[in-house]
Each structure stands twice: as C-alpha cells, then as structure tokens.
Amino acid sequence: MRRPSFSTLILVLGLVFIYLPMVLLVIYSFNASRLVTVWGGWSVKWYVGLLDNSQLMGAVARSLEIAFYTAIAATALGTMAAFVLTRIPRFRGRTFFGGLVTAPLVMPEVITGLSLLLLFVAMAQLIGWPAQRGLTTIWIAHTTFCASYVAVVVSARLRELDLSIEEAAMDLGARPWKVFVLITIPMIAPSLMAGAMMSFALSLDDLVLASFVSGPGATTLPMEIFSAVRLGVKPEINAVASLILLAVSLFTFLAWYFTRRADKRRSRAMQQALEEAGEAGLDKPLVAPPAHS
C-alpha cells in the first residue's frame, strides 16, 4: 500500500484544522441540551427559537444589509482604483496613490477604527454630519477597508488581460465605454465576483471597526455574538452561525457554477470564431489570378 506523501498529509491536516470546528459547530447547533458542552440528543428547537429572538435576528439583518451595500461600493471603488493603477502607468503621485490604496491591508484595524471615529466626530462638529454613528458610518468604514482587497484582486486580473482585444474593438469603431462594458467587464467578471464575495465576507465578519464607529441601535452580528459569548456560548448562536455557513456555501457554489458556465460559453464562442476564421481562410485562393491585359 502506497503511503501518502508529506505534502498530501500536510494538506489533509490543514483542511481538518480549518473545517473540523465548523463541522462541530453545525453538529452542536442540533444539540437538545442548553449546555453547549453536554450532548443531549438531536433537536431543531434552537432553529425554531431564532424566530422569537428578535435581538439576534435584528443583528443578523443589519449585518447582512451592511455587507450587501459594502460589497457593491467596495467593488466599484476597488475596480476604479485598479484601473488607475494598471491602465495609467505613469502619473504624478502614483506611488503615493498606490500606498493609499494598499494601506488598509497592512494597517491594524484598531488604528483604522480609531482614525475613522475621530474623523466622524470632527465632521459632526464641523458640518453636522453624521449626526450620530450608526449603519451609515459602519458602511463607510467597511467600504474603506474592503476596497483595498478588491483593488488588489482586480489589478492582478487586469495585468493578465490581452489589450489587443480591446484595441481591436476600438479600431473597429467601438467607443471606450462600450469596450469597457462589453469586453473588459466580462473578462474581469471572475475577479469582480471574487472581490465582491470577499468584501461581503469581511464586512459580515468585522468586529473591530464596527465597535469603533457604531452607535445606539446599530449592533451588528459579530458585536452581538461577542457580547453574548462573555456569558457563555448559547445554542442560538450555533444555530445562526450554521445558517450563515449554509447561505455562504450556497452562494459560493452558485457563483462558481455560473462563472464556470460563462467561461465554457466564452471558450466555445472563441473556438467557433477561430474555426470560422480558418474555414474562411481556406476558401480564399492561395495564388491571385493573373491580371488581364
């Protein structure tokens, strides 16, 4: 019997280390006992009890709303920053701009959260906005943080694109905005989807930034869970975490499935275009007929 290689063993151990706690979380969400560490049989009462827990479900709704808007805004801002960094190779202040784009990646979240808190307080004193910290300030903070990840992901994809396709479209008379919408966006769609999903997950998971810039009535799910865990893990938390895992897994699978279908469709279209071009080339005469005098 062939023994597994060292790399295979490390891979298996890594996957077990990452996913075993999630599996245990899902299993214990069906625990009938109120004590998390004591198994009391299978039950779905904690899932049913979520309908009556308005405080926890309200935090879930707020977190999902913030994460959704953060994914949209961060994808738009990160894509624009990526285009500036990749399509404008030289301009005054490019190094400074690139540093500003990537700074949130290496900046401790405590520093970022404190800076944003001071900014919002100063803005409220100067212009009267925001009047109070809440969902809007959390959304701005999360967008600022997540746009950097989108910019890095989209920049890597843009550097791999073949510019001759866009140049050929413009040579045929297409306007720049039409080339961007019909050619560039479909080619970078997987990176846009990856950036949006990453932004959604980071926003849904964030605790530090939200703790600094949130206000009364704007408690997110991580803040609610962090407050509840101090008194002990409740079975309802296991249940809501399992539902979020299920939703994220389904969304990831659907995104992968539709992206894979789009890539296959694009590959078939390109192959068909090449075959038609080849057949058209074979139909042409190899030697031009002599000119009549």
N, C-alpha and C positions, 0 to 999 in steps of 0.2 A: 504494500500500500504506500502510495507516494505521500510524503509528509508535506504539509503546506509550507510555502516559502515564508521568509521573515516579513516581507512586505505585505503578503496576504494576512498574516497573523496580526500585524500592526493595524491593518485596515479594519479587520473584524473587531479588534479590541476598541478601536476608536469609535466605530459605529455603535457598539454596545454601550460604551461610556456616554455617548450623546443621546441615544434613543431609549435606553432602558429606563431612565427616570420618567420619560414621557409615557411609556407603556404602563409603568406602575401608577402614574397619576390617573390615567384613564381607568385602570382596574379599580383603584380605590375610590373613584367617583361613583361606583356602583356599590359601595360598601353600605350595608344597612346600619352599621353601628355609627353612633355620633362621634366616637373616638376614632381618630384617623389611624392610629397605630394598632387598633384592635379590629380584626376582621369579624364581621357579624352576619355574613351571608350577602347574597346578591339582592339589590333593590334599586329602583329608579326614583325613589321618593325625593332625593335631593334635586334631581332634574325638574320634577314637578314643583318642588318648593321654590325654585327660581322665579316662578310666575308671581309668587307672593312677596318676594324680596325686592321691593321697589328701589331701595337704595343701591343695591348691587347692579340691578338691571339698568338703572339710570346711568351709573358709571360706565357700563358697557356701551350704552347708546352714545354717550358723549365721546368716549374713546374712538368708537367706530366712525362717528361723524368727523372728528378732528383728523383721524388717519386718512379718511377718504379725501378731504379737501387738501391735506398736506401732500398726498401722492400727486394730485393734479398740479398744484402750484410748484412743488419741488421739481417735477418732471419738466414743466415749462421753463422754469428759471435755469435748471441744470442743463437743459438742451441748448438754450441760448448761450450760456457760458461756454459749453463745449464747442459750439460753432465758432465763437470768438477765438478760442484758444487754438483750434485746429485749422480754420479756414483763413484766419488773418495772421500769417506767420510773424509779421513784424509791425509793431506799433509802439508808440511811446507809452511806457508804463506796463508793458506786457508781463514782465516778471512780477511786478507788484500785484497786478490783477490775478495772475495765476496763484500767487501766495494767498491772496484774499479768498479765492475760491476753495483752496485746499486746506485753509487754516482750521475750519471746524472739524476736520478729520483727526487732527493731532491735538487740538485744544481740549483740555479736561472739561467735562460737562459742567463741573461746579463753576469754573471760571466763566464759561459761556452763559450759564444761567444767571450768575450774579451780574454780569455785564448787561444782559437784557433786562434784568429787573431794574437796575439803575437807569437804563435808557427809558424804560416805560415810566418810571417815576419822574424823570426830568421832563419828558414830553407832556405828561399830565400837568405839571406845574407851568410849562411854557405855553402850550396850545390847548390845554384842557382835554386832550385825548391821549390815551384811553382814560375815561372817567374812572373805571375800575377794571382790575385784571380779571380775565375770565377765559372763555373759549377762544376769543379772537387773539389774545396775547399768546395763548398756548399754540394756536395755529401758526402765528408768525414765527415763534421760536422753533417749532418743529420744521417749518419750511426752510428756515435759515440753516438748520442743522442737516437736513436731508438733501438739500440741493447740491451739496458738495459731492455726495455719493453718486447722484445722478450724473453730474458733470464728469466724474472720473469714468464711469461706465460708458457713457455716450461718446466721450472723447476717444476711448480705446476703439470703439466701433468705427468712428468716423475716420480714424487714421488708416483703417484697413480697406476702406472703400476705394473702388476704382473710379477716379474722377473722369475717365474718358467717357463713361456712360452719361454723366451729367453734361459734359462738354458737347457730346454728340447731340443730345436733346436740344441744347441751346443753339447749336449750329443749324438744326432743322427748324428753328423759329420759335421754340418754346420760351416763354418768359421765365425769369428766375424763380418767381413764386410758384409757377406751375411745375417747374422741375423739382422744386423743394417738396411740393405736396404729392406729386405723382411718382417721383423716382426716389428722392432722398429719404423721405419718411418711411416708405415700405421697406427700404433696405436696412434702415436702422430700427425698425419696429421691434425686433427681439431685445435690443438694448434698452429701448424706451420702456418696454414691458418689465424688464428686469429692474430698471431704476424705479419704476412706479411701485412694484411689489416690495422692493427693499425699503422705499420710503414709507409705505403703508405699515410694514412690519416694525420699522424703527420707531415710528410715531406711536403705534399701538403699545410698544414695549417701554417707552420712555417714562422714567420716574423723576430723574434729577431736574431736567429743565421744567417739567410741569410743576414740580414742587416750588420752584422759584417764581414762576410767572402766573400761577393760577390764583384764583380768588374765591370768595364765597359762592357756593353753588356750582363750582366748576371742577369738581373732583373727578379725576379720570380713574380708569380701572386699575392701573398699577398703584396709584395712590391709595385707592380703597383696599386693595389686597395687602399693601404694605402696612396700613393701619390695622387691618384685621389680624394679620399674622403675629403681631406683637402679643395678642391674647391667645394665640394658638391657631393652627390651621383648621378651618371649618370645612365640612364636606361640601357646602355650596361652592366654595372656591375651587375645589377639584372639579366639580360639575361644569362650572362656567369656563374653566381653563380647557377642559376636554372639548367643549363645544367650539371654542376658538380654534383649537388644534384641528378639529374636523373641518371647519369653514376654511381655514388657511390651506389645508391639504387639498380640499376640493378645488379651490380657486387656483392653486398652483398646478394641479393636474389639468384643469381646463385650459389654462394659459399655455402650458406645454403642448397640449393636444392641438389647439388651434394654430399655434406657431409652427408646429411640425407640419400640419396640413398646408399652411401657407407656403412654407419652404418647398414642399414637394410640388405644389402647384407652380411655383415660380421656376423650379428646376425643369419641370416638364415643358413649360412655355419656352424657356430658353433653348432646350433641346430641340423642340419643334421648330423654333425660329432658325436654329443652325442647320437643321435638316432641309428646311425650305430654301435657305440661302445656298446650301450645297447643291440642291437639285436645280435651282435657277442658274448656278454657275456652270453645271454640266450641260444645260440646254444651250448655252451660248457657244458659237463656233470658236474653235481654238485658233483658226487662221482666218484673217479677214479676207473676203473675196476681192479679187483684183478689180481695180477701177477701170471702167470702160472709157476708152478714148473717144 
